[in-house]
Amino acid sequence: MRQYLSKLKTQEKSPRSLGFQFSGYSGLGGFLAISTVALLTIYTEHPFLMAPFGATCVLAFGVPNSPLAQPRNIIGGHIVATLVGLICLYLFGNEWYSLAIGVGLAISLMQLTGTTHPPAGADPIVVILGAKTLVFVINPVLFGAVVITIIALIFNNISGKRKYPVYWR
């Protein structure tokens, strides 16, 4: 027990703020991305938006160099996790264990496929609680993730201090 508790002790400190300019630019990117998918939803009368996309914007604009924020991870992670959620919904229905299996399996499969994207961990919950259908994978998941990624590609590279993506594969 003492060895376990010793793991909780640390000398490290939280990273310092990235400053107003970087943070403000990140917030503007998130604003533009969510505005775009929200307006696409309104004007096309098709869903392009889901709650986990807010967290996707935190990564894509707030920490664009993170492996978790790369296009492969954003798009692939959301697709993998959504498909897992649909499978769990169809096999087990809307049950507590379906939610738990969905999230756990999504984490494992995202890691195995090299598409780990933390916001996508919420996708099985959204799918199961909302009783979504296979169409949900295309819209909003695929289309919304692609739109956010395109905006991240354009917006992050406008800044001379950012380069996005770090990798494609």
C-alpha beads as a LAMMPS data file, in Angstrom:
LAMMPS data file: protein, C-alpha beads

169 atoms
168 bonds

1 atom types
1 bond types

-500.0 500.0 xlo xhi
-500.0 500.0 ylo yhi
-500.0 500.0 zlo zhi

Masses

1 110.0

Atoms # bond

1 1 1 0.000 0.000 0.000
2 1 1 2.842 2.364 0.826
3 1 1 4.432 1.785 -2.580
4 1 1 1.096 2.525 -4.233
5 1 1 0.609 5.745 -2.266
6 1 1 4.169 6.846 -3.052
7 1 1 3.171 6.988 -6.717
8 1 1 0.774 9.815 -5.864
9 1 1 3.608 11.990 -4.549
10 1 1 5.330 14.179 -7.120
11 1 1 7.776 17.044 -7.396
12 1 1 6.524 18.104 -10.815
13 1 1 4.405 21.213 -11.331
14 1 1 1.605 21.948 -13.765
15 1 1 2.749 23.444 -17.059
16 1 1 2.667 27.213 -17.126
17 1 1 0.146 29.152 -19.170
18 1 1 0.866 29.377 -22.874
19 1 1 0.087 33.069 -22.779
20 1 1 -2.692 35.262 -24.023
21 1 1 -1.746 35.228 -27.710
22 1 1 -1.565 31.421 -28.062
23 1 1 -4.612 30.883 -25.861
24 1 1 -6.675 33.545 -27.588
25 1 1 -5.774 32.156 -31.001
26 1 1 -6.729 28.647 -29.809
27 1 1 -10.081 29.909 -28.557
28 1 1 -10.733 31.692 -31.838
29 1 1 -10.040 28.462 -33.729
30 1 1 -12.514 26.562 -31.562
31 1 1 -15.072 29.321 -32.041
32 1 1 -14.715 29.203 -35.824
33 1 1 -14.884 25.407 -36.001
34 1 1 -17.987 25.063 -33.816
35 1 1 -19.616 28.037 -35.551
36 1 1 -19.066 26.341 -38.893
37 1 1 -20.499 22.954 -37.890
38 1 1 -23.400 24.630 -36.077
39 1 1 -24.240 26.803 -39.094
40 1 1 -23.932 23.811 -41.431
41 1 1 -26.430 22.034 -39.191
42 1 1 -28.846 24.953 -39.363
43 1 1 -28.560 25.664 -43.090
44 1 1 -28.474 22.082 -44.366
45 1 1 -30.951 20.737 -41.802
46 1 1 -28.560 17.809 -41.278
47 1 1 -26.620 17.289 -38.048
48 1 1 -22.934 18.200 -38.240
49 1 1 -22.514 18.783 -34.516
50 1 1 -22.268 16.617 -31.421
51 1 1 -21.026 17.430 -27.932
52 1 1 -17.664 15.610 -28.154
53 1 1 -16.642 17.996 -30.941
54 1 1 -16.173 20.735 -28.331
55 1 1 -13.442 18.651 -26.722
56 1 1 -12.016 17.840 -30.169
57 1 1 -11.555 21.589 -30.663
58 1 1 -9.632 21.831 -27.387
59 1 1 -7.088 19.411 -28.813
60 1 1 -7.078 20.582 -32.448
61 1 1 -6.602 24.254 -31.546
62 1 1 -5.291 24.218 -27.968
63 1 1 -2.610 21.539 -28.353
64 1 1 -2.256 21.058 -32.116
65 1 1 1.126 19.317 -31.746
66 1 1 -0.323 16.560 -29.582
67 1 1 -0.477 13.097 -31.159
68 1 1 -4.097 13.006 -29.961
69 1 1 -4.970 16.075 -32.082
70 1 1 -3.762 14.853 -35.465
71 1 1 -6.208 14.412 -38.384
72 1 1 -5.897 10.609 -38.298
73 1 1 -6.814 10.641 -34.616
74 1 1 -9.669 13.112 -34.900
75 1 1 -11.404 11.429 -37.820
76 1 1 -10.381 7.840 -37.141
77 1 1 -10.967 8.029 -33.395
78 1 1 -14.491 9.361 -33.798
79 1 1 -15.364 6.747 -36.429
80 1 1 -13.941 3.821 -34.442
81 1 1 -15.615 4.887 -31.197
82 1 1 -18.958 5.572 -32.870
83 1 1 -18.974 2.169 -34.563
84 1 1 -18.189 0.527 -31.229
85 1 1 -21.094 2.420 -29.666
86 1 1 -23.453 1.258 -32.407
87 1 1 -22.371 -2.366 -32.023
88 1 1 -22.882 -2.199 -28.261
89 1 1 -26.279 -0.564 -28.702
90 1 1 -27.434 -3.264 -31.123
91 1 1 -26.018 -6.139 -29.052
92 1 1 -26.834 -4.996 -25.520
93 1 1 -29.311 -2.125 -25.800
94 1 1 -29.330 0.942 -23.587
95 1 1 -27.929 -0.597 -20.400
96 1 1 -25.279 0.536 -17.939
97 1 1 -22.987 -2.284 -19.017
98 1 1 -23.452 -1.390 -22.688
99 1 1 -22.111 2.088 -21.915
100 1 1 -19.183 0.661 -19.957
101 1 1 -18.310 -1.951 -22.601
102 1 1 -18.617 0.684 -25.319
103 1 1 -16.220 3.140 -23.712
104 1 1 -13.728 0.452 -22.683
105 1 1 -13.749 -1.227 -26.075
106 1 1 -13.504 2.126 -27.883
107 1 1 -10.385 3.001 -25.883
108 1 1 -8.780 -0.344 -26.700
109 1 1 -9.635 -0.240 -30.401
110 1 1 -8.517 3.370 -30.809
111 1 1 -5.181 2.438 -29.244
112 1 1 -4.836 -0.675 -31.413
113 1 1 -5.606 1.287 -34.599
114 1 1 -3.394 4.252 -33.720
115 1 1 -6.371 6.618 -33.664
116 1 1 -6.582 7.503 -29.974
117 1 1 -8.618 10.679 -29.560
118 1 1 -9.925 11.270 -26.001
119 1 1 -13.060 13.224 -26.996
120 1 1 -14.164 10.194 -29.035
121 1 1 -14.356 8.234 -25.792
122 1 1 -17.695 9.972 -25.285
123 1 1 -19.062 8.799 -28.637
124 1 1 -20.346 5.390 -27.433
125 1 1 -22.255 7.161 -24.657
126 1 1 -23.787 9.627 -27.140
127 1 1 -24.707 6.783 -29.502
128 1 1 -26.189 4.475 -26.868
129 1 1 -28.105 7.078 -24.858
130 1 1 -29.379 8.691 -28.060
131 1 1 -30.257 5.341 -29.684
132 1 1 -28.479 6.446 -32.858
133 1 1 -28.481 4.543 -36.163
134 1 1 -25.736 3.691 -38.644
135 1 1 -26.364 7.005 -40.459
136 1 1 -24.900 8.748 -37.388
137 1 1 -21.428 7.522 -38.431
138 1 1 -21.666 9.577 -41.623
139 1 1 -23.482 12.593 -40.264
140 1 1 -22.543 14.121 -37.869
141 1 1 -19.480 12.005 -37.027
142 1 1 -17.558 11.756 -40.305
143 1 1 -18.713 15.041 -41.852
144 1 1 -18.326 16.995 -38.606
145 1 1 -14.874 15.562 -37.867
146 1 1 -13.717 16.297 -41.420
147 1 1 -15.000 19.893 -41.260
148 1 1 -13.244 20.502 -37.920
149 1 1 -10.049 18.949 -39.294
150 1 1 -10.125 21.107 -42.429
151 1 1 -10.604 24.224 -40.319
152 1 1 -7.738 23.119 -38.047
153 1 1 -5.509 22.576 -41.097
154 1 1 -6.239 26.038 -42.470
155 1 1 -6.431 27.998 -39.223
156 1 1 -3.438 26.495 -37.408
157 1 1 -1.185 27.054 -40.417
158 1 1 -2.169 30.727 -40.774
159 1 1 -0.104 31.349 -37.649
160 1 1 3.647 31.438 -38.206
161 1 1 4.093 29.774 -34.807
162 1 1 2.072 26.658 -35.586
163 1 1 2.480 23.743 -37.959
164 1 1 -0.406 21.333 -38.349
165 1 1 -0.508 18.413 -38.740
166 1 1 2.579 16.943 -37.153
167 1 1 1.895 13.737 -39.102
168 1 1 -0.747 12.180 -41.360
169 1 1 -0.183 8.464 -40.737

Bonds

1 1 1 2
2 1 2 3
3 1 3 4
4 1 4 5
5 1 5 6
6 1 6 7
7 1 7 8
8 1 8 9
9 1 9 10
10 1 10 11
11 1 11 12
12 1 12 13
13 1 13 14
14 1 14 15
15 1 15 16
16 1 16 17
17 1 17 18
18 1 18 19
19 1 19 20
20 1 20 21
21 1 21 22
22 1 22 23
23 1 23 24
24 1 24 25
25 1 25 26
26 1 26 27
27 1 27 28
28 1 28 29
29 1 29 30
30 1 30 31
31 1 31 32
32 1 32 33
33 1 33 34
34 1 34 35
35 1 35 36
36 1 36 37
37 1 37 38
38 1 38 39
39 1 39 40
40 1 40 41
41 1 41 42
42 1 42 43
43 1 43 44
44 1 44 45
45 1 45 46
46 1 46 47
47 1 47 48
48 1 48 49
49 1 49 50
50 1 50 51
51 1 51 52
52 1 52 53
53 1 53 54
54 1 54 55
55 1 55 56
56 1 56 57
57 1 57 58
58 1 58 59
59 1 59 60
60 1 60 61
61 1 61 62
62 1 62 63
63 1 63 64
64 1 64 65
65 1 65 66
66 1 66 67
67 1 67 68
68 1 68 69
69 1 69 70
70 1 70 71
71 1 71 72
72 1 72 73
73 1 73 74
74 1 74 75
75 1 75 76
76 1 76 77
77 1 77 78
78 1 78 79
79 1 79 80
80 1 80 81
81 1 81 82
82 1 82 83
83 1 83 84
84 1 84 85
85 1 85 86
86 1 86 87
87 1 87 88
88 1 88 89
89 1 89 90
90 1 90 91
91 1 91 92
92 1 92 93
93 1 93 94
94 1 94 95
95 1 95 96
96 1 96 97
97 1 97 98
98 1 98 99
99 1 99 100
100 1 100 101
101 1 101 102
102 1 102 103
103 1 103 104
104 1 104 105
105 1 105 106
106 1 106 107
107 1 107 108
108 1 108 109
109 1 109 110
110 1 110 111
111 1 111 112
112 1 112 113
113 1 113 114
114 1 114 115
115 1 115 116
116 1 116 117
117 1 117 118
118 1 118 119
119 1 119 120
120 1 120 121
121 1 121 122
122 1 122 123
123 1 123 124
124 1 124 125
125 1 125 126
126 1 126 127
127 1 127 128
128 1 128 129
129 1 129 130
130 1 130 131
131 1 131 132
132 1 132 133
133 1 133 134
134 1 134 135
135 1 135 136
136 1 136 137
137 1 137 138
138 1 138 139
139 1 139 140
140 1 140 141
141 1 141 142
142 1 142 143
143 1 143 144
144 1 144 145
145 1 145 146
146 1 146 147
147 1 147 148
148 1 148 149
149 1 149 150
150 1 150 151
151 1 151 152
152 1 152 153
153 1 153 154
154 1 154 155
155 1 155 156
156 1 156 157
157 1 157 158
158 1 158 159
159 1 159 160
160 1 160 161
161 1 161 162
162 1 162 163
163 1 163 164
164 1 164 165
165 1 165 166
166 1 166 167
167 1 167 168
168 1 168 169
